[in-house]
Amino acid sequence: MSSWRAAGIWKPGRIVASSLAVALTAFLVGCGAGTGGGDSKGAREPAPSGQTSTVNEQDEKTELTIWMTQVGTLRAGQKPGDWVKEDLIPEWNKLYPNIKVNVEVIPFDGINEKITTAIASSTAPNILLDVPVRTLAYAQMGAVAPLDDVIPAKDLEQIKKNPDVMKMVSVNNQIVTMPYSANLVGLILNKSLWKEAGAENLLPQDEFRTWTTDEFKAALKAVANKDKGVYGMTLFALNEQGDQLYNNLMVTHGAKLFTDDYSKFTAADSPASEQALQFVKSLVDEGLVHPHPETLSAVNALDYWKQRKNGMVVAGTAHADIIKNGLKDGSVVGPNEYMYVNFPSPTKGKSALKMEFGFGVVFKSKDALKDKWAKKFLYWSQTGSQTYATASKTFNPFGDAPAWTKDDPELQFLAKLAGKAKEWPVVDPGWGIKGYPEMRAAMFPEMQRMFIKEATPKQTIDSISKKFNDIIKKYNK
C-alpha cells in the first residue's frame, strides 16, 4: 500500500490523525515509508542524510542566532514563541552543550521589512523559524541555504515526487524550508456567542461543517450587536495579512488563482473572484462585520476575538491553545467554546482547504560551521523533539499521530477534515513566485479602495490582477 509513514496502520490510541494521514497520502505522495519521524521519546541526534554524528562533532563549538515569530505556546501564561528559548533550547543543550543558541522573538508588525533589511546588511540570523509564505521569498533572493543535504534520502525522494508540496517548500527544485510540518487553516468561532443568542442551530450542522454564503450571513447576523461593538467576524485590510482570507474566499467561490507554472495570476479570468469580493463587500455593507476594515489588521481581529467582540477569525491549530491558555491567564474573555469550521462557499456541502507545509529556514553565512549546525538544529527541532509539534500544533507527515490531538475533539475534527483534500480544491498560495511579498503588499491597498467605495469588486480584482501580473512579468524577464 502506497503511503508515507503517517498513513500507515495506526496503533491503538493513534487513530486521532488517521484522516489527516490519509489526506497527506492523497494530497502528497505514495510509495514507501519516510525516515523523518521522531520517536515517541522525543530526542534523537540530528544528522544529515547518510551521515552520523561523530566524536569530533561533539568537540565542535559555535554560536547560533535564531529569530522566532510569535507563534505557539506549551503552557498557560507563556508568551507566544517563548517556548523556543524556554523549552526547545534547553532540550538541545542536553545533546550539544557546545553549540550555543540565542533566540530573539520578533513581532509580526514590520516583519518582512526587518528581515529583508537584515539580509541586505548581512545581519540575518542563522535560523528563522517562520512559515514559507514569507521565507520562500528570501530563498528567491538567494539568501537561504538548501536543506537537501540534511534531509534523509527516502524523505527527500518522497517530497520531490509531489509538485504541490514542492511549491511550498522549495526553490529551483531544492528544499529550502524544513518540510516536517503540516497545518490546516480554516475559521475558528466562539460557539458560546451563538448559544447565548439562541442561534446555535445556524452554525454548520453537517459532518464537515460547511455552509453556504447565505447561511454564513445568517449566522453573523444572529450575533451582531452594533451597540455593544460585537460582530460575527472582523475583516481587515490594513496590511498584507488579509490576502490569506480573500484568496481563500475566491477559491471557495470557484476561482483558480494561478496557472500551474505561476506565469500568470488568473483570478480575474473567473467571474467567481468578483462574486467572492462582492460577498466580502456585502458583509460590510450589511453591518455584519466591524466597520472600516480598511483600518483594521489581523492583530485587531484576533484581539477582538479574545475579547468576545467578534465571533470568528482565520485560524490554524495553534488557536485552540490561545483560547485554552487565555482563559487561564485572563487574556481571553470567557466563555469561549471554540469550534473549527470551513470557509463559506456558494455550493452546499463544499469548501476549499488551505493546507500549509514547511517551517523554518537557514540563512546562508560565510561560516560553514554555523551553516552546518544551523541545518542540524532545524532538522532536529522537527524530527528529534516533540516540543515543536506540541507548541505549534502541527502534524509531521512522516511521523506518528501527535499526542496533542488526543484529548481535543476539535483538533480531531481538523484531522478528519484534511481527508477532504481528495475531493475539494486546495488553495494554491503562490509562495514560490518571485516577488511574492510584493504581490501581498500590492493587494491590500486595492481592498482598502473597495472598502471605502472608491472601486467596485470587479475593478478591485482587475486592479489586483494587473499589479500581480506586472510583478510576475518583472521577475520573469
Steps between C-alpha positions, in 0.01 A plus 500: 500500500644833395539743787721717707568366845225730624246304297595164641295273721457679830559345836213524752479857623657641185191508284454869576685623194421213266275715282772759472742225412271377225470856373873548498537176311245608241614859487870430528653180369509124535766232472699399801548621851694809593763520768442843648266422788633547850457215743244511778761589760586825327872566461727342247821632358472714187699376205496574128394231256758224486702642788525441872625717781864443585718545805665793328165670458447481874814710535391764252398836639299780345221742578173533308234768489131421449221742422166357601155633413232540765351156446414217737495435872553196720321614816273762645666836552778440249535770236470379139840397366672485838491119500807499271722669760331354808448140388653407165847645555554334843403169337753562222773596746475161667610349170744768385615726784777646283256640243360811663171633364368852553134573434317823417120500470398751234153656455297465181465873454768600251643148491575493127676836511708389798615181331569647156700779663701242693568305180616813320733595786633144554357494852241229448474229767626149437146362530160657448208302642217619278261378231575473126251775421791730583809282495475377141541858385830521687607181326413660167738780598778241537529558874389157621708182511370178335407226747521196272822386667340477845179320396515118486506365145170312526316807625662717235391262227140500622477878523651564160248270336215732595474836319236644735722465804811605310330832419488571873841379614744541211664740257666377180428141605699536823330468839547830682249477784487205739213279374409311820204724575142496372213719607143568402357853504128570530273706722467464876190637668381563853195276519405658832386818326252307285376297796430818693312641200292182471642454152728199531287331233634752247852360528606224258323175581636259239787258556767727350352827630437673170263790439379706209563872482135565590524270803822674600332841486205378706737376769691830510176697523387296799786624722568845354423775752618840384416668832731261687767502229455128436504355150502156347844550346770760440629565151832682465702676232754708689793286386589205282374232740150535356597318182455162665134568581402651165692251286343213692152639437570539129597132481193389699292690245663304218789716378848376417769742612801402286599300196687183588833654402430827689537700180169679558262598778169380359244605763358781282433249220222344709170669596531309827766744625272799452218307671728429797595866540135604460420261785779654710374851429144402590612390847617856563202666333254293703674571832591138570870571561690779670473824304796652317705184435745720309621620842525154661773233502510128572631588847190711562278211389671261740475747788128548435455123502673471837274775635177342363461794264477271199387145442778354290845545349721332241685233696731204507541233764695730736192715558351229721784557745446876485153440646600230749793696639329837471204392710746395769718811502223752437608612152181348355155602619271205563295311435664396175411154374702474182394318186681459168299549180561545127504814290155565350430391143213559257479121459333307780719231654822627348784735583873537426786389720798710597774248579843636579834316502840595631650709779840655557799595282877534535654821371829468316803634679873507435556259787469138383494370858206721591312397186560134577369524856211727406378229262552234762304698756212573263473133396518380860240751621232338285606136502688436824275685742128515567524857628457671162193301396338540840561875524405580141227237464630360175503154348816324382410324172770239569424448868248343734177669604599791726404468862350849512191390303380216719297695757346765273203412276547823304856411404378154412245666272779685317681170449182354354434809288839469335373182336284716272817598312416208272177671390515873571726759340815582694603865505821560307669778699752593231783509750760397245451803277785746482383828642222334700536746793454782250180336383370477856584864557327598176170341598391676816489858360259375233284335767506827692374684193210256474413537867490880478288468182754643260493179294250227420581133560560458126735796488673368812577154366605651166740738675640227723552272200675768299737578788569133565569421137724804462706368792514152351615642165763714669664198659462277192691731265 
